[in-house]
Each structure stands twice: as structure tokens, then as C-alpha cells.
Amino acid sequence: KVPMSFQAWGSFSILDTSASAGTWFKGNPDDNIKDPQVQGWLQTADNALDPQVRKDNYRKALQRISEQAYWAPLFNYSMNYAYVSDLNFKPYPDELPRFVLSSWK
């Protein structure tokens, strides 16, 4: 048995498996599962330069995580920003607003 928990990880909006899966499944303090197979696959994928090695190992890890129901994503959310036309504001694809780069027109 493992505790049920609610955890979120923004990963700075980086859409790469290495930015999130390792946080929860690589043996660190937030890893409630401690599955050595998953840890090995993630370690191999995280350190690989060959895209196919990364893909194969992340696939194995995520497939096992899914099959064993180690992780059950329950929601998704969006971030919305409102601003006035007098503001010089540039949105970025990573959804992190860089207000320090903004200025008034």
C-alpha cells in the first residue's frame, strides 16, 4: 500500500518526460513507489543522447507506471493572463509570464 496524495509539478511548462517523471519515480523522497525497473529506465532515458534510447526507455517506464496505476493524473489546468493595451507584454510558449520584461507604452 502507498499513501494517496495530491501533488502537482509545473516543470516550468517544459513538455519533456525528463522534466516530470523523474521527480516522482526515480527513487528520490517524492517517489512513493520505489520501483527499481522504473528507476532504471528513467535513469537510462534521462542520460541518453540517442533519441531512440530515450523514447524506448521512457515508453517502458511510462507503460509500467500506467499498468501498475502508480500515477493517475486527475486534472489539467490553463493559465490565463489579462492585460491592458497600454502594456508592452509578450507571452511565451512556456506559459511563464516575464513581467520584468514588460513596460508601459
C-alpha positions as a Markdown table, in Angstrom:
| # | Residue | x | y | z |
|---|---|---|---|---|
| 1 | Lys | 0.0 | 0.0 | 0.0 |
| 2 | Val | 1.1 | 3.6 | -0.7 |
| 3 | Pro | -0.5 | 6.8 | 0.5 |
| 4 | Met | -2.8 | 8.6 | -1.8 |
| 5 | Ser | -1.6 | 12.1 | -2.4 |
| 6 | Phe | -2.3 | 15.2 | -4.4 |
| 7 | Gln | 0.9 | 16.5 | -6.0 |
| 8 | Ala | 1.5 | 19.0 | -8.8 |
| 9 | Trp | 4.6 | 19.7 | -10.7 |
| 10 | Gly | 4.8 | 22.5 | -13.1 |
| 11 | Ser | 8.2 | 21.5 | -14.6 |
| 12 | Phe | 8.4 | 25.1 | -15.8 |
| 13 | Ser | 6.0 | 24.1 | -18.6 |
| 14 | Ile | 8.7 | 22.0 | -20.2 |
| 15 | Leu | 6.9 | 19.4 | -22.2 |
| 16 | Asp | 9.5 | 16.7 | -21.9 |
| 17 | Thr | 9.2 | 13.5 | -19.9 |
| 18 | Ser | 12.5 | 14.2 | -18.2 |
| 19 | Ala | 11.0 | 17.3 | -16.6 |
| 20 | Ser | 8.4 | 15.4 | -14.6 |
| 21 | Ala | 8.6 | 11.6 | -14.5 |
| 22 | Gly | 11.9 | 11.6 | -12.6 |
| 23 | Thr | 10.5 | 13.8 | -9.9 |
| 24 | Trp | 8.0 | 11.2 | -8.9 |
| 25 | Phe | 9.6 | 7.9 | -9.9 |
| 26 | Lys | 13.5 | 8.0 | -9.7 |
| 27 | Gly | 13.9 | 7.0 | -6.1 |
| 28 | Asn | 14.0 | 10.5 | -4.6 |
| 29 | Pro | 12.0 | 11.5 | -1.5 |
| 30 | Asp | 8.8 | 12.1 | -3.5 |
| 31 | Asp | 8.9 | 8.6 | -5.0 |
| 32 | Asn | 6.3 | 6.6 | -3.0 |
| 33 | Ile | 6.6 | 3.6 | -5.3 |
| 34 | Lys | 10.4 | 2.9 | -5.4 |
| 35 | Asp | 10.1 | 0.5 | -8.4 |
| 36 | Pro | 13.7 | -0.4 | -9.4 |
| 37 | Gln | 12.7 | -1.2 | -13.0 |
| 38 | Val | 11.1 | 2.2 | -13.5 |
| 39 | Gln | 14.0 | 4.0 | -11.8 |
| 40 | Gly | 16.5 | 2.2 | -14.2 |
| 41 | Trp | 14.5 | 3.0 | -17.3 |
| 42 | Leu | 14.2 | 6.7 | -16.3 |
| 43 | Gln | 17.9 | 6.9 | -15.4 |
| 44 | Thr | 18.9 | 5.4 | -18.8 |
| 45 | Ala | 16.5 | 7.7 | -20.7 |
| 46 | Asp | 17.4 | 10.9 | -18.8 |
| 47 | Asn | 21.1 | 10.3 | -19.6 |
| 48 | Ala | 20.8 | 9.2 | -23.2 |
| 49 | Leu | 21.7 | 11.4 | -26.1 |
| 50 | Asp | 20.2 | 9.0 | -28.7 |
| 51 | Pro | 16.6 | 9.9 | -29.2 |
| 52 | Gln | 15.6 | 6.3 | -29.8 |
| 53 | Val | 17.1 | 5.2 | -26.5 |
| 54 | Arg | 15.3 | 8.0 | -24.7 |
| 55 | Lys | 12.0 | 7.1 | -26.4 |
| 56 | Asp | 12.3 | 3.3 | -25.7 |
| 57 | Asn | 13.2 | 3.7 | -22.1 |
| 58 | Tyr | 10.6 | 6.4 | -21.3 |
| 59 | Arg | 8.0 | 4.2 | -23.1 |
| 60 | Lys | 8.9 | 1.3 | -20.9 |
| 61 | Ala | 8.8 | 3.4 | -17.7 |
| 62 | Leu | 5.5 | 5.2 | -18.5 |
| 63 | Gln | 3.9 | 1.9 | -19.6 |
| 64 | Arg | 4.8 | 0.3 | -16.3 |
| 65 | Ile | 3.6 | 3.3 | -14.4 |
| 66 | Ser | 0.3 | 3.2 | -16.2 |
| 67 | Glu | -0.2 | -0.6 | -16.0 |
| 68 | Gln | 0.6 | -0.6 | -12.3 |
| 69 | Ala | -1.6 | 2.5 | -11.7 |
| 70 | Tyr | 1.3 | 4.2 | -9.9 |
| 71 | Trp | 0.1 | 7.6 | -11.3 |
| 72 | Ala | -3.4 | 8.8 | -12.0 |
| 73 | Pro | -3.4 | 12.3 | -13.5 |
| 74 | Leu | -6.7 | 13.8 | -12.4 |
| 75 | Phe | -6.9 | 17.2 | -14.0 |
| 76 | Asn | -5.3 | 19.8 | -16.2 |
| 77 | Tyr | -5.5 | 23.5 | -15.9 |
| 78 | Ser | -4.7 | 26.5 | -18.0 |
| 79 | Met | -3.2 | 29.8 | -17.1 |
| 80 | Asn | -4.9 | 33.0 | -18.3 |
| 81 | Tyr | -3.4 | 36.5 | -18.3 |
| 82 | Ala | -5.3 | 39.7 | -18.8 |
| 83 | Tyr | -3.6 | 43.0 | -19.5 |
| 84 | Val | -4.4 | 46.4 | -21.0 |
| 85 | Ser | -3.4 | 47.6 | -24.4 |
| 86 | Asp | -1.1 | 50.2 | -22.8 |
| 87 | Leu | 1.3 | 47.4 | -21.6 |
| 88 | Asn | 4.1 | 46.0 | -23.7 |
| 89 | Phe | 3.7 | 42.4 | -22.9 |
| 90 | Lys | 5.0 | 39.4 | -24.8 |
| 91 | Pro | 3.6 | 35.9 | -24.0 |
| 92 | Tyr | 5.9 | 32.9 | -24.2 |
| 93 | Pro | 5.1 | 29.3 | -25.2 |
| 94 | Asp | 6.2 | 28.0 | -21.8 |
| 95 | Glu | 3.3 | 30.0 | -20.2 |
| 96 | Leu | 5.7 | 31.7 | -17.7 |
| 97 | Pro | 4.9 | 35.5 | -17.8 |
| 98 | Arg | 8.1 | 37.6 | -17.8 |
| 99 | Phe | 6.6 | 40.7 | -16.3 |
| 100 | Val | 10.0 | 42.0 | -15.6 |
| 101 | Leu | 10.4 | 42.4 | -19.4 |
| 102 | Ser | 7.1 | 44.3 | -19.7 |
| 103 | Ser | 6.8 | 48.1 | -19.8 |
| 104 | Trp | 4.2 | 50.7 | -20.2 |
| 105 | Lys | 3.8 | 52.2 | -23.7 |
